[in-house]
Amino acid sequence: MDADSIVDDFRRYFSHTLGRDESADTSHQMYASLVLSLRDRLVERWRNTRLAYQEANCKHTYYLSLEFLMGRALGNAMLNLDVDAATADALRTMGVELEALVEQEHDAGLGNGGLGRLAACFLDSCATLQLPVTGYGIRYEYGMFRQKIDNGNQLEVPDHWLRDGNPWEIERPEYATRIKFGGHTEFITDQSGKMQVRWVDTRDVMAMPHDVPVPGYQNGTVNTLRLWRAAATEEFDLSEFNAGSYTEAVAAKNAAEHITMVLYPNDSSENGKELRLRQQYFLASASLQDILREWVKLHGNDFSQFAEKNCFQLNDTHPTCSVPELMRLLMDEHGLSWSKAWTITSRTMAYTNHTLLPEALEKWNVNMFRRLLPRLMEIVCEINAHFLSEIALRYPGDTDRQRRMSIIEEGDQQYVRMAYLAVVACHSVNGVAALHSELLQQHLLHDFYEVWPKKFNNKTNGVTPRRWMAWSNPTMSKLINQTIGEGWITDLSQLQKLKPYADDAAFRAEWHQVKQANKQRLADLVLQDCDVDFDTHAIFDVQVKRIHEYKRQLLNVLHVIHLYDRIKRGDTADLTPRCVLIGGKAAPGYMMAKRIIKLVNAVARVVNGDPATAGLLRLAFLPDYRVSAMEIICPGTDLSEQVSTAGKEASGTGNMKFMMNGALTIGTLDGANIEIREEAGAENFFLFGLTAEEVDANRASYNPGAIIEGDEDFKRVMGLLTSGNFNLFEPGIFDPIIHSIYSSNDPWMTAADFRSYIDAQRRVDQAYRNRDEWTRMSIINTATSGKFSSDRTIMDYNREVWKLPQVAPKQP
Ligand SMILES: *Cc1c(COP(=O)(O)O)cnc(C)c1O
């Protein structure tokens, strides 16, 4: 682990394994050489961890997720192996800049946003807590698209992140698994008179595992993320060969590999495409077969202990094909009865819901489902039949309830309701923040809550303090370490010890200095990527997240237009200079979200180009918001914008990263904001807006036209928008946005919160002008952010759902 041996390995990989010298630009090969050197050090710990789990013969949890938004792995590996200093030394002796190599790594963008990043934070926490947890996901050839901005519009560029190879992964062809699609089922009776189902005439695809190491924080544990790639089966269609269609036969095999070609870039909305269902089943079947193969190797077809030893956590409904697939494998492949298979399935499966938005609830057309997965469709129908007869017994004559609760939605077309399938089959159903879990029980899943109240629970999300503080904010971490020691990195509640230092002027001065330096790093990024100059004396006001109407980037823009209007009319006496940064990707088919990006850029061009705003106001849109960008953004932020319509944001996790890094939040009572405010104290949080209850109660009488008419500031803002002030050469382009604000059916009720948002922003301006007071509040936010460590979240899952032992790796 010392610098000298890292130098030796690095040189050997560079000159011999990769066969390079310094005659050309070989930065990427240097990066790869460093990764391979570190990977060697992980591999030993990886094996010791695996052996320890085997020897303990303990329960294991499998985290099934269509998304793992891992970002870069190099910094995290150095931190968790505790070799960052040694590595920097090693590279320095060779005249190589560590920072430059870190920048060589392409983000692993195998996710859309919060849901995928949560899975990544959870893996880090499970390894750090030494829990036997394996992640299963898909190795997309193309991850989340790269976002370019052209004339203010989003352009999507394919993200071929694997082009230069991925030195972190290890392919495991010995565990390749066959996945069935299509065909039909046959019912046969065996010699003993038992009914047997065979799924035949299928078009099969191979699933090839690629393992990625997941190191815990300086504890010797290395867990596994196993990502599946689709590959053609070996055999070719001989009849096609014989008919002379050699090339067609080979080309057809290519189709198999399309399954894992690309991540669907939709966040908080489903799309119902067949390829997406293929991806979902591919992940479910490959992972379950992988797990059952290992089980049978040890226990044969004895599944009596299976439920005690295995747990499957479903990250949203995306992997819910696992429910019928586990039933199928247990019954059709391993000979269990329906009731034994059902007992095992329902005792091992747990479901995490991530949204209340109806447009995000997955449902699959029954005809498509049956054509693609005929055996699974039969099993889903049978699960539904069992379930509905239970409901009929419990609520005799209540046919409306049966229709409401059925896993199959009836109508012109039939659909499988995946959330209902998950709730019926799983023994645990959780939401991701207190309010969200409450709303699930009271509204979306109320019928089910009445039947099974004990299934329902809350697990407030968290984020890993290793990546989001220790790695991304080294200067703040150093100051904290000097002040309260290093214990906080694995026990974030210890940040409480910082609280008294909020009253210490010397500490506040250091805290302020750290923040200013981090703001400069962010300003450098903004200058480079947006060509906009941010002055670190101004408030750095940041909203980065997927672009979605419910997240209300629009409200933020309205505030910027209002500030611009104030500047233009000379009302600047108590205006605090501000730099507003907005970033995030829009789903490629989400026209309204893309138009909001255009609006941000259009307003930015006018505001930044007007000499009147000099020293007072800047607005920038940061292209290609991603994990590695957030690592620079959250340390450099003063004000975190969390302004969703109350009741719509399930939790949010960006809000937590900002809080940990000493940003203050301006936010609604939504998702985890509520808990953030509880922890920080109301006096350290800028609250505004309707509550979730008020949103519901006011919806029927919502009249945005009257609200705008009755508010002079709002009227002027809408006047600027409708006059075409920001789109002189593209008339009408913002009409859909303007109409949505004026619409009494606006689901996000943007106008309803305008006034209280503007007032809250005035309080922000005032607070920021008192540097000592602001710094105090910043320290208190960090000090009270302990609850939002994903370590706490994972301990909650483990205590209440998984019940796994902690297992330290075997010492060699
Ligand atoms: C944390 C994070 C998110 C989630 O942000 P929210 O504000 O909770 O929606 C999305 N994308 C990236 C890259 C993140 O790091």
The ligand as an SDF file (V2000), in Angstrom:
LIG
                    3D

 15 15  0  0  0  0  0  0  0  0999 V2000
  -28.0400   13.5920   -6.0860 C   0  0  0  0  0  0  0  0  0  0  0  0
  -28.2120   13.5820   -7.5380 C   0  0  0  0  0  0  0  0  0  0  0  0
  -29.4920   13.6170   -8.0910 C   0  0  0  0  0  0  0  0  0  0  0  0
  -30.7550   13.7260   -7.2590 C   0  0  0  0  0  0  0  0  0  0  0  0
  -31.0370   15.0890   -7.0630 O   0  0  0  0  0  0  0  0  0  0  0  0
  -32.4800   15.5670   -6.5270 P   0  0  0  0  0  0  0  0  0  0  0  0
  -32.2680   17.0270   -6.2590 O   0  0  0  0  0  0  0  0  0  0  0  0
  -32.7310   14.8060   -5.2630 O   0  0  0  0  0  0  0  0  0  0  0  0
  -33.4650   15.3040   -7.5810 O   0  0  0  0  0  0  0  0  0  0  0  0
  -29.6160   13.6060   -9.4640 C   0  0  0  0  0  0  0  0  0  0  0  0
  -28.5330   13.5590  -10.2620 N   0  0  0  0  0  0  0  0  0  0  0  0
  -27.2800   13.5400   -9.7670 C   0  0  0  0  0  0  0  0  0  0  0  0
  -26.1170   13.5040  -10.6990 C   0  0  0  0  0  0  0  0  0  0  0  0
  -27.0730   13.5360   -8.3920 C   0  0  0  0  0  0  0  0  0  0  0  0
  -25.8300   13.5090   -7.9060 O   0  0  0  0  0  0  0  0  0  0  0  0
  1  2  1  0
  2  3  1  0
  2 14  2  0
  3  4  1  0
  3 10  2  0
  4  5  1  0
  5  6  1  0
  6  7  2  0
  6  8  1  0
  6  9  1  0
 10 11  1  0
 11 12  2  0
 12 13  1  0
 12 14  1  0
 14 15  1  0
M  END
$$$$
